[in-house]
Amino acid sequence: MLRRDFLRAAATATVMGVLKDGSGADREAGKVVTVRGPVAADALGVTLPHEHVMVDFIGADKASRDRYDANEVFEVVLPHLKRVFELGVRTFVECTPAYLGRDPLLLKRLSEASGLHIVTNTGYYGVGKQKFLPPHALTETAGQLAGRWTAEWRDGIEGTGIRPGFIKIAVEAGPLSPIGRKLIQAAARTHKATGLAIASHTGDSTAALDQIAALGDEEVSASAFIWVHAQNARDSGVHFRAAQRGAWVSLDGLGPQSVERYAAMVKAMKERGFLHRVLVSHDAGWYHVGELRGGTFRPFDTLFTQLIPALKKAGFGDADIQQLTVANPREAYAIRVTPAA
C-alpha cells in the first residue's frame, strides 16, 4: 500500500471511530444544529446564511469577554433581529469565529428573545497576517485542529453545551499559503467526522479553486464548501466553474449601494442554470467591540426591502425567491458527510 493510501485509510478509520462513538453526524443527518439544539433542516424557513452579531478585531492574543458588556450588545442587536423576524426570517447564520468575538451564550439569549434559530460555528480565521489565530493553530497539524473542532461539535463550546452548526475558516488570497492549506485540510477532516458544512472567507477566486481542489485531495465533495465573499471575484465566470464543481457561491456583502450588481450576479447564475448553488446575505450587523455602543450597526434587511423586489422586476418568480431564501440555505447547512465522487 502506498503511503498516501495508508494515511487515507487511517484517516477514514479515525472518522468512522468518531461516528461510532456518537458524534451525531449519523443520527443528525438532515438536521441543523442551532444554539438551542438541533432542528430539522426543513424547519429553517427563510434563512440569512452569512451575518454577524458582534466582532472584535483586537487580535487572538487580546480577545476576551471582559472587553464588552454582553447586556449592552444584547440591547443593541435585538431590535435588528426582531426586524428580520417580522420580515419573515426564521434562521440566522452567525459567522463570527473563535478568537474574533464568538459568544454562544449571548447568541442563545438573542435566539430566545427574537424567536430566530441562530447557528454558530467552529473553526479559525486565518487572514490578517495570522492576527486572529491562537498560537496553537500555527504549530498543530491539520489533524490536531480537526480534533479540537470536532470536540466542540461533540461536547459543546467552552463548557456551554452549545454546539456549532458549521465550520468557519478564512484564508488569504491564493495560491493557498501553508496555514491556509492546513485550515482547509482541518475543515475537511472535521466535516468527515461531523457532517458540518465548511464556510470559508476566501481572499480571491484562486484561493477558492485551490480549496475545492484541497477538499478533493481529502476525499470531500465540493458540495460541502461555501465560498464566502464570492462577489469579490473579478471574473464572474469563476462563479460558474465553482458551481459546476458543486460548491456554494455565497454573494454575502449585500447593501443598499450594491443591489443592482447583486441582482445582475444572481440573474447570471440563473441563466447559466446555477441558481440552486447561490446563497445571498449581507455580512452585516457587527457590534464593534471597542467602539461606543458598538459603533455603526448595519441592518440585515436589504435582501427583503430591495434585492427581492429588484429580482422580481427582472422576472424572478416566487419559486426562484423560495430557492434563494429557503431551499438553498437549507441544503447548504444540513448535516451530511459528502465524500468526493
Secondary structure, 3 states (H helix, E strand, C coil): CCHHHHHHHHHHHHHHHHHHCCCCCCCCCCEEEECCEEEEHHHCCEEEEEEEEEECCCCCCCCCHHHCCHHHHHHHHHHHHHHHHHCCEEEEEECCCCCCCCCHHHHHHHHHHHCCEEECEECCECCCCCCCCCHHHHHCCHHHHHHHHHHHHHHCCCCCCCCCCEEEEEECCCCCCHHHHHHHHHHHHHHHHHCCCEEEEECCHHHHHHHHHHHHHCCECHHHEEEECHHHCCCCHHHHHHHHCCCEEEECCCCHHHHHHHHHHHHHHHHCCCHHHEEECCCCEEEECCCHHHCCCECCCHHHHHHHHHHHHCCCCHHHHHHHHHHHHHHHHCCCCCECC
